Amino acid sequence: MPPFKKTLAAQRERALAVVRKLEAEYPEATCSLEYREPLHLLIATILAAQCTDARVNIVTKTLFKQYRSAADFASAPEGELEEAIRTCGFYRQKAKSIREACRDIVGRFEGRVPGTMDELLQLRGVGRKTANVLLAECFEPAGVIVDTHCRRLSNRLGFTTSGDPAKIERDIMKLLPLDHWRMYSHCLVFHGRAVCNARSPKCSQCVVRELCPFPAAPEGRKIGK
């Protein structure tokens, strides 16, 4: 396969072609965390760290009935919140992050989850990934969610050479129009799980293989870490 042009214009054209193909392949791609309001999504995203979304959705079905506001989470008795989220793993640290973020929401933002990157990053326990999930799903402008799939696939596609989430985020924002940021993030999760996995990517089944510079390994051969 001939090398792809590396001018910014050429990269933008290729990136747009990639995301359009992925959007057509995964029209159902969306956030798999269940929520009804920004606070729910904030809590669910904190719980989802090193835990499956399916497990989080089981836990939050009861959790959001027990705690209905940021003030409820902020004042949750010691041990009670931990027990409620225990099965999500790392429950002590996650409970601390939830309490602290909710105390900041109550104390600094009148009980409402703020809607800008700068404000979200003022919440203790909230980093750029969590903030971008909130921006992508609940606010405008949307953000680019850099999870493990986005990091791996964006590097394989040649849209970034970085492993740093903030740098990857900036690189993607330079290449894609804002109205594709949200679906780019979600489609990479779906594509990363189904086809472009970490160890044995199924390049022959990839809908963007003609647009991807990643060297395909023979089917069945695993790629080293």
C-alpha positions in Angstrom: 0.0 0.0 0.0 1.5 3.4 -1.0 2.1 5.8 1.9 -0.6 8.3 2.7 0.0 12.0 2.2 0.8 13.7 5.4 -0.2 17.3 4.7 -2.9 18.6 7.1 -5.4 18.8 4.3 -4.8 15.2 3.2 -5.0 14.0 6.8 -8.3 15.8 7.3 -9.7 14.3 4.1 -8.7 10.8 5.1 -9.9 11.3 8.7 -13.3 12.4 7.5 -13.5 9.4 5.1 -12.7 7.1 7.9 -15.2 8.4 10.3 -18.0 8.4 7.7 -17.3 4.8 6.9 -17.3 3.9 10.6 -20.5 5.8 11.1 -22.1 3.9 8.3 -20.8 0.6 9.8 -21.9 1.4 13.3 -25.0 3.6 13.1 -26.0 2.3 16.6 -22.8 3.4 18.2 -23.5 5.4 21.4 -22.6 5.6 25.0 -23.5 2.3 26.7 -23.8 3.8 30.1 -27.4 4.3 31.2 -28.4 7.7 32.5 -31.2 10.2 32.6 -29.3 13.4 33.5 -25.7 14.7 33.6 -25.2 13.8 37.2 -26.1 10.2 36.5 -23.6 10.1 33.6 -20.9 11.6 35.8 -21.3 9.0 38.5 -21.6 6.2 36.0 -18.4 7.3 34.2 -16.5 7.4 37.5 -17.7 3.9 38.3 -16.8 2.6 34.8 -13.1 3.0 35.4 -11.7 -0.6 35.1 -15.2 -2.0 35.2 -17.6 -3.0 32.5 -20.4 -0.7 31.5 -22.8 -3.7 31.9 -21.9 -4.0 35.5 -22.1 -0.3 36.1 -25.6 -0.2 34.6 -26.7 -3.0 37.1 -25.3 -1.0 40.0 -26.7 2.4 39.0 -30.2 1.0 38.5 -30.4 0.8 42.3 -27.9 3.6 43.1 -29.8 6.4 41.4 -33.0 5.5 43.4 -31.0 5.6 46.7 -29.2 8.9 45.9 -31.2 11.4 43.8 -29.0 14.6 43.9 -25.4 15.7 44.1 -26.2 16.7 47.7 -27.3 13.1 48.5 -24.0 11.7 47.1 -22.0 14.4 48.8 -23.4 13.6 52.2 -23.6 9.8 51.8 -22.6 8.2 55.2 -19.1 6.7 55.3 -19.3 3.0 54.3 -22.8 3.2 52.8 -21.9 4.5 49.4 -18.9 2.2 49.3 -21.1 -0.8 49.9 -23.6 0.3 47.2 -20.8 0.4 44.6 -18.6 -2.4 45.8 -19.1 -4.7 42.8 -17.7 -2.0 40.5 -14.2 -2.5 42.0 -11.9 0.0 43.5 -15.0 1.1 45.4 -13.2 3.1 48.2 -11.4 5.4 45.7 -14.5 5.6 43.5 -16.7 6.5 46.5 -14.2 9.2 47.5 -14.1 10.6 43.9 -17.9 10.7 43.8 -18.3 12.4 47.2 -15.6 15.0 46.4 -17.0 15.8 42.9 -20.5 16.1 44.3 -19.4 18.3 47.1 -17.8 20.6 44.5 -21.0 20.6 42.5 -23.0 21.6 45.5 -20.5 24.1 46.9 -19.4 25.7 43.6 -22.1 25.1 41.0 -25.4 25.3 43.0 -26.0 21.6 42.7 -25.9 21.4 38.9 -23.2 19.6 36.9 -21.3 22.3 35.0 -21.1 22.2 31.2 -17.7 23.3 30.1 -14.3 21.6 30.1 -12.8 24.2 32.4 -15.6 23.9 35.0 -15.7 20.1 34.9 -12.0 19.9 35.5 -12.5 21.9 38.7 -14.4 19.0 40.1 -12.2 16.8 42.2 -11.9 13.3 40.8 -12.8 14.4 37.3 -10.2 14.2 34.5 -10.4 15.0 30.8 -11.8 11.6 29.8 -14.7 11.9 32.2 -15.2 15.6 31.3 -15.3 14.7 27.6 -17.9 12.0 28.2 -20.1 14.6 29.8 -19.4 17.1 27.0 -20.1 14.5 24.2 -23.3 13.3 25.7 -24.9 16.2 27.6 -23.4 19.5 26.5 -22.1 21.6 23.5 -19.6 21.6 22.1 -19.0 17.9 22.1 -15.7 16.4 23.2 -13.4 13.7 22.0 -13.4 10.8 24.4 -9.9 9.2 24.5 -10.3 5.8 26.0 -8.1 2.7 25.3 -9.8 2.1 22.0 -9.5 5.7 20.8 -5.8 5.7 21.8 -5.0 2.4 20.0 -7.0 3.0 16.8 -6.1 6.7 16.4 -2.4 5.6 16.5 -2.9 2.8 14.1 -4.8 5.1 11.7 -1.9 7.5 11.8 -4.0 10.4 13.2 -1.6 10.8 16.2 1.7 9.4 17.4 1.0 10.1 21.0 0.0 8.0 23.9 -1.0 11.0 26.0 -4.8 11.4 26.0 -4.8 15.2 26.0 -2.4 15.3 23.0 -4.5 12.7 21.1 -7.6 14.7 21.9 -6.0 17.8 20.3 -4.8 15.9 17.3 -8.2 14.5 16.5 -9.9 17.9 17.0 -7.5 19.3 14.4 -8.5 16.7 11.9 -12.3 16.3 12.3 -15.1 18.7 12.2 -16.8 19.2 15.6 -20.0 17.4 14.5 -18.1 14.2 14.1 -16.2 14.2 17.4 -18.8 12.3 19.4 -19.4 9.5 16.8 -15.7 9.1 16.2 -15.2 8.3 19.8 -18.2 5.9 20.0 -17.4 4.2 16.7 -13.8 3.5 17.7 -15.1 1.6 20.8 -17.4 -0.5 18.6 -14.7 -1.1 16.0 -12.0 -1.7 18.5 -14.1 -4.4 20.2 -15.4 -6.1 17.0 -12.4 -5.8 14.6 -9.4 -3.8 15.6 -8.6 -5.4 18.9 -5.3 -5.0 20.7 -3.7 -8.4 20.0 -5.4 -9.9 16.9 -6.8 -7.2 14.7 -9.0 -8.6 11.9 -7.7 -6.4 9.2 -9.3 -8.4 6.4 -12.7 -7.6 7.9 -12.0 -3.9 8.4 -14.2 -1.4 6.6 -11.4 1.3 6.6 -8.5 -1.0 5.7 -7.9 0.9 2.4 -7.6 4.1 4.5 -5.4 2.7 7.2 -1.6 2.6 7.2 -1.4 0.0 10.0 0.5 -3.1 8.8 -1.9 -6.0 8.8 -0.7 -9.1 10.6 -1.6 -12.5 9.0 -4.9 -13.7 10.2 -4.5 -15.6 13.5 -1.1 -14.1 14.4 -1.1 -12.1 17.6 0.6 -8.7 17.8 3.0 -8.2 20.6 2.3 -5.5 23.2 
